[in-house]
Amino acid sequence: MSMSINRVPISSGLLLLIFLFQEAFVNRINFFLGGFALYLAFAIAWILREERSSAVLIGFLAGLIADLSPTLEAPFGLWTFTMTGLAFLIVTYVRGSLDSNLSPLTLSVVTTIFSTIAIALFVIFGAILGQDVPSFSVIARELIGNALWSFVLAPLYIPLAIRSHKLSLSARER
Amino acid sequence: MATRGTNRARLLLVSLLVTSLLLITLDLRGVSVVSSIRGFTQSALAPFQSFGSTLISPIGQFFSDLFNLNNTRERIDELEKENQELKAQVIFNKDIEGELKQLKGVLDLAGKARFKTVSARVISKGGTATISESIVIDQGSSAGIRRDMTVIAASGLVGVVKSTTANASVVMLMSDPSFRVGVRVAGSQFMGVLSGEGQNIFSLQMLSAAADLSVGDVLLSRGSSGDAPFVPGVPVGKIVFVENATGQLTKEARVESFVDLNSIGVVSVVLDSRGSNPGDALVPAAPRPAPTITVFVTPSPNE
């Protein structure tokens, strides 16, 4: 089942709303140990519920929106590249080996792992493109912090991602 | 059918990856449309960030305090004694007071150096997903701010303006790994380059191995040609560790910044240094030692 073209505006709109919330509110909170990339975790939880083609497209849209962040040093398109590739890997090699009805705990764990991997890949691709990379300790702190908060706050954002996914589906797809 | 679906997904993947690589190439080649997208986003985000900053400010420390319950328990007990209305008022006043204190400090610093500045509130900062050390302030090109202007706080250097829109600017913090600033040791003319490392500790590489460095030495910005991106004489940090390796061509040290970059609320952007070089005038005063009272008691032989 390929993603209906009608889903693109509504999916982009929902992702943009979460991005706005991340930039305006979440980024202002001083989290213990690193920070929390709500937007990334939300996008990955959403991707986990999609079919292969639509997951790639959602990954692309999510990356494109993440690239809009004004505080981003990396070239425009790097998050798009990372998220598109990661979305394909998730649905091809991970989603297939999991139970078709993911339990909330599995969804939380997989989301936490892949949002952390997404940041790590972004740093690695950035380094390959010649971006300045923070010290290992700083990266490790950010990754551990993000994993911690992605897991702890999963009960808040995962239901939201599931509802957003359902909302973006047409009546026939539901 | 499954193969057709897989092939379609792979074709879509390849086309989207090529599109993203095209975007990266266009950005790296400096195509203005791509590079101005983030400026446009900043303009659109600024009102929301400003609102978010006002809303989040009193509770911004909540998640870090959660893990320091022992330290905050006393404060919580103390606050619980007060009634709800008074507590809300105290939190609000405290927030305003903190910002005023920071504003007074930064204006004092700018005034001492005779810099022409514009003050701004920090409305957002770079998130985990950006892996960059930056903040967003609520003043932009309409207040005269341009790219590559020096940004200072009450205790010294904060960073440099990276991009501006009409009502907001993105400031690269001095802790960013790509940040470099030329510095000199206060009271001498030994020069070096300070580099950001993602936290409040920085690495300093002196230009000469003969530089005489010691722990506690204060570093000031050297200034750039045309005062952009750095005006001279701004306190940057103090040396906390000197690496004494023999046979090196340069001397290296670790530096602690004067400004706590994790808790800045108000900053000033230097619009014009008016050609003034404050020299060592902005070096922070050393803390005065508190007088020690010594009481001598001589036992009386009768007792």
Interface residues (C-beta under 8 A of the other chain):
Chain A: S2 L20 Q22 E23 A24 F25 V26 N27 R28 I29 N30 F31 F32 L33 G34 G35 F36 A37 Y39 L40 R52 S53 V56 L57 G59 F60 G63 A66 D67 L68 S69 P70 T71 L72 E73 A74 P75 F76 G77 L78 W79 T80 F81 T84 G85 F88 T92 I119 F122 V123 G126 L129 Q131 D132 V133 P134 S135 S137 V138 I139 E142 G145 N146 W149
Chain B: G5 T6 R8 A9 L12 L13 L16 L17 T19 S20 L21 L22 L23 I24 T25 L26 D27 L28 V34 S35 I37 R38 G39 T41 Q42 L45 F48 Q49 F51 G52 S53 L55 I56 S57 I59 G60 Q61 F62 F63 S64 L66 F67 N68 I123 S124 K125 G126 G127 T128 A129 T130 I131 S132 E133 S134 I135 V136 S163 V170 M172 D176 P177 S178 E197 G198 Q199 N262 S263
